[in-house]
């Protein structure tokens, strides 16, 4: 080989070596001066599927304090426990962390939640093996392949159990229901679970009907059960109008919670629940007639014959009925119906309500109202308990009002004089 060629090859070799050395020095400088991106905040949306999976999207806010940009060309991640994969996800689109700035990006993933519950129902924690497989570009280094294993012992989060205790509903004249849901929340975990805030809303087929929030912090100790009150507002009038005659509808119930456990701190989680629910839109009450059993100067005894109809697709039961009847602003009756009223779905029953009138407490014209042809304005206020087959409506306390015009003279069967 000619000496000139040997000299050229030597120069090329030295140049290549210098370039490799320079790249190595650059990489060394980068490694020595590299500042790990910090996670500033996370925000998650979790959807539970009917086949026992969790579809998650976690938005992570990262800050890059380095003097250079970091490009993540692709990202794959898995989580295994005892060699079995329970979480997997990927991000194929490029993520760019600009120098000295913070950036947001979303990571989708799938969790085999049902399988985890079954496999670890008798265990409280396990070592989770996370594997991050990514291609990163920094400066002139293109698509550097990195495989990052992370092992961490994490306590399993068992879902808190909600047990309905009783609910209180008050409906105003505008058809707006003020509801207090009283539920027992059981924490099945052997560590404290803290909810810093809780908000919730209900959309039925795209329209909003309900909203509420619980700002006060809720702390559930290990294996603890607490009774909490969840206030909310429900547009009952609109609901009954929009879905009258319907048997079911798609309910979208959204829950947003800020939760903390020993492994996560104030994690913002949004849980949308989608479910087809049978509808309770109306109860038909019709006064057929009123019978006077006793008519005196001091008191009157009457019986109201009422037809109660349940046009809904579910059975209903009502008990502890307390009612107050006012005519022309004067209280005429205050009574209690002790029997349980059972209303089968799509059916009606006849009921008899005893009414006691103290004529001393009503106007001198009481007998005129009862026997005359005058039109009367009435108001009926009632409170009672309602039960349905739905376990979440174990005991609903209803407080309702109804008013209108009643022509008593056409309803009354006058008692025959003896």
C-alpha positions as a printed NumPy array, in Angstrom:
array([[   0.   ,    0.   ,    0.   ],
       [   1.445,    3.389,   -0.964],
       [   2.588,    5.52 ,    1.952],
       [   0.314,    8.39 ,    0.887],
       [  -2.76 ,    6.171,    1.285],
       [  -1.541,    4.977,    4.676],
       [  -1.106,    8.574,    5.815],
       [  -4.611,    9.421,    4.603],
       [  -6.154,    6.45 ,    6.421],
       [  -4.266,    7.417,    9.577],
       [  -5.596,   10.973,    9.372],
       [  -9.143,    9.676,    8.823],
       [  -8.801,    7.29 ,   11.757],
       [  -7.505,   10.078,   13.969],
       [ -10.375,   12.323,   12.823],
       [ -12.96 ,    9.649,   13.516],
       [ -11.398,    8.972,   16.88 ],
       [ -11.423,   12.679,   17.66 ],
       [ -15.074,   12.923,   16.668],
       [ -15.977,    9.915,   18.825],
       [ -13.961,   11.385,   21.701],
       [ -15.635,   14.737,   21.216],
       [ -19.08 ,   13.116,   21.156],
       [ -18.163,   11.183,   24.253],
       [ -17.056,   14.37 ,   25.989],
       [ -20.261,   16.117,   24.902],
       [ -22.335,   13.225,   26.205],
       [ -20.324,   13.249,   29.436],
       [ -20.905,   16.977,   29.83 ],
       [ -24.58 ,   16.512,   29.139],
       [ -24.81 ,   13.67 ,   31.641],
       [ -22.9  ,   15.565,   34.318],
       [ -24.944,   18.73 ,   33.796],
       [ -28.261,   17.048,   33.048],
       [ -31.063,   18.073,   35.337],
       [ -33.879,   15.598,   35.639],
       [ -37.224,   17.113,   34.559],
       [ -39.457,   17.759,   37.569],
       [ -43.112,   16.743,   37.713],
       [ -45.04 ,   19.861,   38.741],
       [ -48.579,   18.491,   38.574],
       [ -50.643,   15.554,   37.374],
       [ -54.266,   15.354,   36.369],
       [ -56.046,   12.104,   35.58 ],
       [ -59.265,   11.049,   33.887],
       [ -60.281,    7.484,   34.669],
       [ -63.08 ,    5.595,   32.94 ],
       [ -64.29 ,    2.225,   34.225],
       [ -65.339,   -0.206,   31.502],
       [ -67.916,   -2.975,   31.753],
       [ -65.277,   -5.658,   31.15 ],
       [ -63.301,   -4.715,   34.265],
       [ -60.651,   -2.409,   32.811],
       [ -59.666,    1.162,   33.57 ],
       [ -58.992,    3.493,   30.663],
       [ -56.784,    6.276,   31.934],
       [ -55.408,    9.542,   30.624],
       [ -52.93 ,   11.291,   32.86 ],
       [ -51.759,   14.8  ,   31.996],
       [ -48.297,   15.513,   33.388],
       [ -46.756,   18.971,   33.699],
       [ -42.953,   18.771,   33.465],
       [ -40.383,   21.514,   33.943],
       [ -37.08 ,   21.356,   32.028],
       [ -34.384,   23.376,   33.808],
       [ -31.654,   22.379,   31.356],
       [ -30.011,   24.733,   28.823],
       [ -31.176,   22.526,   25.971],
       [ -34.416,   21.08 ,   24.676],
       [ -35.345,   17.448,   25.192],
       [ -37.304,   15.629,   22.503],
       [ -39.013,   12.356,   23.289],
       [ -39.638,   10.746,   19.904],
       [ -41.633,    7.764,   21.227],
       [ -42.559,    6.41 ,   24.616],
       [ -43.795,    2.987,   25.741],
       [ -44.468,    2.016,   29.335],
       [ -45.665,   -1.028,   31.242],
       [ -46.227,   -2.037,   34.847],
       [ -45.763,   -5.629,   35.967],
       [ -46.331,   -7.376,   39.273],
       [ -44.787,  -10.821,   39.735],
       [ -44.13 ,  -10.944,   35.991],
       [ -47.715,  -10.255,   34.9  ],
       [ -48.538,   -7.055,   33.005],
       [ -51.363,   -5.002,   34.532],
       [ -50.728,   -1.583,   32.953],
       [ -49.614,   -0.669,   29.472],
       [ -49.549,    2.428,   27.311],
       [ -47.68 ,    4.281,   24.619],
       [ -47.147,    7.729,   23.18 ],
       [ -45.966,    7.634,   19.573],
       [ -46.187,   11.352,   18.821],
       [ -43.125,   13.45 ,   19.63 ],
       [ -42.969,   15.298,   22.956],
       [ -40.8  ,   18.409,   23.2  ],
       [ -39.582,   19.875,   26.479],
       [ -38.19 ,   23.295,   25.641],
       [ -35.251,   24.656,   27.673],
       [ -36.144,   26.442,   30.91 ],
       [ -39.886,   26.005,   30.412],
       [ -42.656,   23.707,   31.573],
       [ -44.754,   21.6  ,   29.227],
       [ -47.894,   19.493,   29.436],
       [ -48.448,   16.174,   27.747],
       [ -50.984,   13.371,   28.144],
       [ -50.189,    9.694,   28.615],
       [ -52.948,    7.172,   27.825],
       [ -52.931,    3.757,   29.477],
       [ -55.025,    0.676,   30.185],
       [ -55.185,   -1.026,   33.591],
       [ -56.422,   -4.589,   34.081],
       [ -58.303,   -3.51 ,   37.228],
       [ -60.536,   -6.579,   37.589],
       [ -57.572,   -8.928,   37.244],
       [ -55.625,   -6.949,   39.862],
       [ -58.561,   -7.054,   42.288],
       [ -58.84 ,  -10.81 ,   41.881],
       [ -55.103,  -11.561,   41.999],
       [ -54.354,   -9.377,   45.015],
       [ -57.593,   -9.411,   47.009],
       [ -55.717,  -10.803,   50.028],
       [ -52.66 ,   -8.554,   49.695],
       [ -52.216,   -4.951,   50.738],
       [ -49.132,   -4.06 ,   48.675],
       [ -46.598,   -5.396,   46.174],
       [ -43.489,   -4.341,   44.28 ],
       [ -44.549,   -2.69 ,   41.024],
       [ -42.013,   -3.014,   38.189],
       [ -42.331,   -0.106,   35.763],
       [ -40.468,   -0.251,   32.463],
       [ -40.08 ,    2.933,   30.394],
       [ -38.856,    2.361,   26.837],
       [ -38.223,    5.562,   24.875],
       [ -36.24 ,    7.246,   22.106],
       [ -34.812,   10.633,   23.059],
       [ -33.113,   13.355,   20.991],
       [ -30.785,   15.909,   22.641],
       [ -28.823,   18.421,   20.581],
       [ -27.275,   16.498,   17.691],
       [ -27.935,   13.094,   19.221],
       [ -30.892,   11.608,   17.371],
       [ -33.241,    8.977,   18.786],
       [ -31.077,    7.724,   21.619],
       [ -32.703,    4.485,   22.834],
       [ -33.255,    4.452,   26.586],
       [ -34.745,    1.665,   28.694],
       [ -35.469,    2.772,   32.259],
       [ -36.609,    0.18 ,   34.814],
       [ -38.179,    1.427,   38.045],
       [ -39.226,   -0.802,   40.932],
       [ -41.327,    0.545,   43.777],
       [ -43.446,   -1.028,   46.484],
       [ -46.931,    0.471,   46.259],
       [ -49.941,   -0.1  ,   48.466],
       [ -53.007,   -1.261,   46.555],
       [ -55.87 ,    1.234,   46.545],
       [ -59.076,   -0.636,   47.182],
       [ -62.11 ,    1.323,   46.097],
       [ -64.   ,    2.964,   49.003],
       [ -67.512,    1.574,   49.356],
       [ -70.562,    3.868,   49.351],
       [ -73.532,    2.602,   51.34 ],
       [ -76.712,    4.654,   51.111],
       [ -78.062,    5.6  ,   54.538],
       [ -80.889,    7.999,   53.784],
       [ -81.587,   10.879,   51.442],
       [ -83.581,   14.035,   51.998],
       [ -85.308,   15.801,   49.123],
       [ -87.114,   19.151,   49.289],
       [ -88.917,   20.356,   46.169],
       [ -89.792,   24.046,   45.873],
       [ -92.575,   25.616,   43.822],
       [ -90.235,   26.113,   40.841],
       [ -89.613,   22.377,   40.615],
       [ -86.027,   22.574,   41.901],
       [ -85.147,   19.749,   44.278],
       [ -82.67 ,   20.458,   47.067],
       [ -81.188,   17.095,   47.929],
       [ -78.99 ,   15.909,   50.782],
       [ -77.505,   12.477,   50.139],
       [ -76.398,   10.893,   53.395],
       [ -74.087,    7.955,   52.748],
       [ -71.725,    5.782,   54.742],
       [ -68.259,    5.703,   53.174],
       [ -66.204,    2.634,   54.107],
       [ -62.431,    2.592,   53.583],
       [ -61.338,   -1.053,   53.042],
       [ -57.645,   -0.083,   52.983],
       [ -55.208,   -0.458,   55.874],
       [ -54.03 ,    3.108,   55.419],
       [ -55.66 ,    6.53 ,   55.506],
       [ -57.401,    7.873,   52.406],
       [ -57.98 ,   11.627,   52.261],
       [ -60.337,   13.475,   49.928],
       [ -59.45 ,   17.163,   49.881],
       [ -62.365,   18.146,   47.638],
       [ -65.226,   16.466,   45.832],
       [ -67.459,   17.842,   43.073],
       [ -70.071,   16.007,   41.042],
       [ -72.546,   16.599,   38.243],
       [ -75.162,   14.647,   36.316],
       [ -75.883,   14.874,   32.608],
       [ -78.802,   12.914,   31.168],
       [ -78.518,   12.447,   27.422],
       [ -76.409,   15.576,   27.061],
       [ -78.381,   17.897,   29.358],
       [ -77.261,   18.965,   32.831],
       [ -79.707,   18.287,   35.665],
       [ -77.639,   18.054,   38.82 ],
       [ -74.558,   19.528,   40.425],
       [ -73.002,   19.674,   43.847],
       [ -69.735,   19.917,   45.723],
       [ -68.111,   18.908,   48.984],
       [ -65.242,   21.261,   49.768],
       [ -64.593,   20.175,   53.36 ],
       [ -61.761,   17.663,   53.651],
       [ -62.781,   14.06 ,   54.331],
       [ -60.312,   11.816,   56.152],
       [ -60.999,    8.086,   56.261],
       [ -58.74 ,    6.202,   58.669],
       [ -57.61 ,    2.617,   58.07 ],
       [ -60.668,    0.329,   57.806],
       [ -62.77 ,    3.31 ,   58.876],
       [ -66.419,    4.106,   58.048],
       [ -67.828,    7.62 ,   58.136],
       [ -71.201,    9.139,   57.423],
       [ -70.99 ,   12.083,   55.026],
       [ -73.552,   14.481,   53.648],
       [ -73.495,   15.349,   49.938],
       [ -75.639,   18.385,   49.025],
       [ -76.869,   18.823,   45.469],
       [ -79.468,   20.616,   43.368],
       [ -81.665,   18.79 ,   40.851],
       [ -83.984,   20.34 ,   38.258],
       [ -86.894,   17.973,   38.931],
       [ -89.473,   19.946,   36.945],
       [ -87.358,   19.922,   33.794],
       [ -86.509,   16.243,   34.302],
       [ -90.162,   15.217,   34.621],
       [ -91.117,   17.283,   31.579],
       [ -88.28 ,   16.063,   29.363],
       [ -88.608,   12.36 ,   30.158],
       [ -92.304,   11.92 ,   30.872],
       [ -93.397,    8.597,   29.389],
       [ -89.816,    7.326,   29.016],
       [ -88.781,    4.095,   30.733],
       [ -85.015,    4.649,   30.762],
       [ -82.215,    7.045,   29.79 ],
       [ -78.424,    7.224,   29.671],
       [ -77.021,    8.885,   32.788],
       [ -73.529,   10.448,   32.708],
       [ -72.398,   11.024,   36.275],
       [ -69.059,   12.85 ,   36.608],
       [ -67.092,   12.856,   39.849],
       [ -63.986,   14.984,   40.398],
       [ -61.927,   14.3  ,   43.494],
       [ -58.625,   15.495,   44.905],
       [ -57.29 ,   12.416,   46.705],
       [ -54.24 ,   11.588,   48.813],
       [ -52.825,    8.234,   49.993],
       [ -49.381,    7.249,   51.299],
       [ -48.237,    6.901,   47.647],
       [ -50.024,    9.813,   45.94 ],
       [ -50.456,   13.4  ,   47.094],
       [ -53.464,   15.468,   46.05 ],
       [ -53.976,   13.643,   42.794],
       [ -56.769,   15.2  ,   40.737],
       [ -58.927,   12.398,   39.372],
       [ -61.991,   12.708,   37.15 ],
       [ -64.229,    9.624,   37.049],
       [ -67.035,    9.608,   34.44 ],
       [ -69.691,    6.931,   34.987],
       [ -72.078,    6.021,   32.174],
       [ -75.142,    3.912,   32.926],
       [ -78.572,    3.188,   31.529],
       [ -81.023,    3.844,   34.373],
       [ -84.778,    3.2  ,   34.729],
       [ -86.644,    6.501,   35.103],
       [ -88.987,    7.689,   37.834],
       [ -90.611,   10.722,   36.277],
       [ -94.031,   11.029,   37.874],
       [ -96.566,    9.799,   40.421],
       [-100.176,   10.466,   39.52 ],
       [-102.451,   11.567,   42.363],
       [-106.132,   12.133,   41.698],
       [-108.791,   13.018,   44.294],
       [-111.929,   11.17 ,   43.241],
       [-114.257,   12.359,   45.963],
       [-114.473,   13.502,   49.574],
       [-116.967,   11.993,   51.964],
       [-118.205,   13.79 ,   55.095],
       [-118.464,   11.274,   57.921],
       [-119.266,   13.794,   60.617],
       [-120.124,   17.48 ,   60.317],
       [-120.297,   19.51 ,   63.499],
       [-119.679,   22.96 ,   64.878],
       [-116.476,   21.92 ,   66.659],
       [-114.965,   19.406,   64.259],
       [-115.508,   17.526,   61.04 ],
       [-114.445,   14.028,   60.044],
       [-113.911,   13.38 ,   56.335],
       [-112.504,   10.666,   54.093],
       [-110.665,   11.539,   50.88 ],
       [-110.771,    8.832,   48.2  ],
       [-107.585,    9.101,   46.164],
       [-106.264,    7.17 ,   43.175],
       [-102.46 ,    6.888,   43.18 ],
       [-100.818,    5.821,   39.938],
       [ -97.258,    4.717,   39.243],
       [ -96.498,    5.114,   35.517],
       [ -92.811,    4.353,   36.074],
       [ -90.972,    1.124,   35.098],
       [ -90.012,    0.311,   38.715],
       [ -91.962,   -0.578,   41.842],
       [ -92.262,    2.1  ,   44.524],
       [ -93.057,    2.05 ,   48.221],
       [ -93.989,    5.032,   50.379],
       [ -94.53 ,    5.234,   54.124],
       [ -94.66 ,    7.657,   57.043],
       [ -96.814,   10.073,   55.064],
       [ -97.463,   13.352,   56.861],
       [ -99.606,   15.935,   55.109],
       [-100.98 ,   19.428,   55.714],
       [-103.917,   20.815,   53.719],
       [-104.543,   24.543,   53.426],
       [-107.538,   26.188,   51.732],
       [-107.467,   29.891,   50.993],
       [-104.357,   30.157,   53.216],
       [-106.067,   28.57 ,   56.218],
       [-104.858,   25.232,   57.603],
       [-107.689,   22.77 ,   57.333],
       [-106.011,   19.463,   58.042],
       [-102.852,   17.981,   59.516],
       [-102.757,   14.222,   59.228],
       [-100.596,   11.105,   59.146],
       [-101.076,    8.004,   57.006],
       [ -99.319,    5.168,   58.808],
       [ -99.758,    2.365,   56.284],
       [ -97.116,    1.506,   53.709],
       [ -98.24 ,    2.359,   50.185],
       [ -97.012,   -0.167,   47.608],
       [ -97.193,    0.978,   44.007],
       [ -96.419,   -1.665,   41.432],
       [ -94.874,   -0.421,   38.2  ],
       [ -97.32 ,    0.712,   35.499],
       [-100.311,    0.38 ,   37.833],
       [-102.542,    2.338,   40.214],
       [-104.329,    1.735,   43.528],
       [-107.193,    3.345,   45.452],
       [-106.447,    4.851,   48.851],
       [-108.557,    6.311,   51.641],
       [-107.132,    9.204,   53.637],
       [-108.876,   10.203,   56.887],
       [-109.057,   13.967,   57.412],
       [-109.866,   15.649,   60.708],
       [-110.952,   19.302,   60.627],
       [-111.067,   21.521,   63.68 ],
       [-113.689,   24.023,   62.614],
       [-112.74 ,   26.384,   65.435],
       [-109.341,   26.94 ,   63.837],
       [-110.619,   27.694,   60.386],
       [-112.766,   30.556,   59.228],
       [-116.433,   30.932,   60.085],
       [-117.075,   30.183,   56.436],
       [-115.774,   26.598,   56.717],
       [-119.238,   25.117,   56.291],
       [-119.768,   27.357,   53.27 ],
       [-116.585,   26.   ,   51.703],
       [-117.602,   22.417,   52.379],
       [-121.186,   22.678,   51.194],
       [-121.173,   25.54 ,   48.694],
       [-120.316,   25.935,   45.057],
       [-117.436,   28.343,   45.57 ],
       [-114.058,   27.625,   43.913],
       [-111.27 ,   27.176,   46.468],
       [-107.48 ,   27.587,   46.199],
       [-105.718,   24.783,   47.998],
       [-102.175,   23.844,   48.956],
       [-101.026,   20.392,   50.031],
       [ -97.643,   19.964,   51.71 ],
       [ -96.459,   16.426,   52.35 ],
       [ -93.363,   14.635,   53.521],
       [ -92.855,   10.892,   53.232],
       [ -90.267,    8.172,   52.669],
       [ -89.864,    6.536,   49.26 ],
       [ -88.102,    3.239,   48.581],
       [ -87.17 ,    1.702,   45.233],
       [ -85.322,   -1.495,   44.212],
       [ -82.253,    0.647,   43.484],
       [ -79.814,    0.173,   46.436],
       [ -78.622,    3.787,   46.104],
       [ -82.176,    4.95 ,   46.906],
       [ -82.51 ,    2.879,   50.039],
       [ -84.474,    5.539,   51.882],
       [ -85.415,    8.868,   50.283],
       [ -87.105,   11.506,   52.414],
       [ -89.379,   13.566,   50.153],
       [ -90.761,   16.995,   51.   ],
       [ -93.146,   18.244,   48.305],
       [ -95.823,   20.86 ,   47.801],
       [ -98.738,   21.018,   45.386],
       [-101.263,   23.771,   44.854],
       [-104.181,   24.494,   42.601],
       [-107.896,   25.187,   42.403],
       [-110.353,   22.707,   43.883],
       [-114.147,   22.821,   43.571],
       [-115.047,   21.014,   46.757],
       [-118.753,   21.216,   46.175],
       [-118.47 ,   18.822,   43.241],
       [-116.333,   16.329,   45.174],
       [-118.259,   15.981,   48.397],
       [-120.819,   13.267,   49.061],
       [-122.884,   14.86 ,   51.787],
       [-123.61 ,   12.646,   54.741],
       [-127.236,   11.735,   55.109],
       [-128.918,   13.243,   58.1  ],
       [-130.05 ,   10.684,   60.546]])
